[in-house]
Each structure stands twice: as structure tokens, then as C-alpha cells.
Amino acid sequence: MVLRLSIKVRRNRRRIDQPKTAAENHARKTGERVRRDARMIEKVRAGSLPYTPVVMSWLSTKCAKKASRITPDDVNALIV
């Protein structure tokens, strides 16, 4: 026999658990962002345009530009 929770009970549990989960994820994701930035900067320093799609996506986010519009000057300004 399977006991099913009512929608109200599930929503209450989610409302209570969500802030705790968000706080745990925030700490973990912040650390991962720092590690990813360090990894990407190493790859940028080791190569030249055009980079792999992963690096270009990261550069695009950091420069707030489309990947096709990123210039070597943008990359140099970012890694300094």
C-alpha cells in the first residue's frame, strides 16, 4: 500500500526545506565558480583565439558579449 501525501503537505515541506537547500547549494556553487574561473583562466593563458566552445562560453559570460564578438583585447583585459 502506497501512502500519498496531500498537495498541501508537500507544499509545506517544500516551503520549509527550500531555504535550507538554497543555503547549502549557494555555498557549494560559490566554491565551484571560483574553481571554474581559475581553470578557465589557465586555459585562456595557454591558448589563443578561437578557444574551445566551453572557454568561449565562459568568456562570453565574463565579457558580456557574443562569442563571435570577443577580441584579443577583451581577453587580455579579462586575464590581467
N, C-alpha and C positions, 0 to 999 in steps of 0.2 A: 504494500500500500504506500503510495506516494503522497506525502503531505505537501500541499501547495500553500505558499504564502499569499496573503491578500496583497493587492496593489498598494494599499495604504501602508502596510507593514514594510514592504520592500522599499517604498519611497522614504519612509522614516529611517530605515537602516542606511540607505544611501546618503541621505542628508547628514546623518551623524558621522558616517565613515569618510565622506568625501574630503572634508578639511584635513583630516589626518593623512589621508593618502596623498593629497596635493602637497602637503608639507614634506613628506618623505620623498616624493618624486622631485620636488624643487631642489632639494639638497643634492640628490644624485645627478640630476641633469646639469646643474651648475658645474659640478666637477667634471662631467663629461664634456661640456662645452670648452672648458679650459684645456683639457687634454686634446680635444679635436683641433682647437686653434693652434696649439703647439705643433701637432702633427702636420697640419696643412701649411704652416709657415716653413717647416723643414722641406716639404715637397716643393714649395714655391721657390725657395732659395736654391734647391738642387736642379731645377729645370728652367724652361723658358716657355714663352707663349708659343703655341697653344698648349695648355695643360690638359690633363685628363678631365673627363666630364665632372668627376667628383670635386676636383680642385676648382674648376671653372664655376661650378655652382656655389661653392663656398666664397670664392672671390666676388661673384655677382652679389651675394648677400652682403658681404662686407663693404663693397664699393657702392651699393645701391644702384647698380647699372645692369643692363642686359649683358650676358657673357660676350656677345659679339661686339659690344662697345668698349670693352675693357682694353686699355692701352698699357704698354710697359711702364709709363709714368704712374698710372694708377697703382700698379703692382708695387713699384718701388716706394711709393708714398705709404703703402699699407705695411710693408715689412720693415720699415725704418723705425 
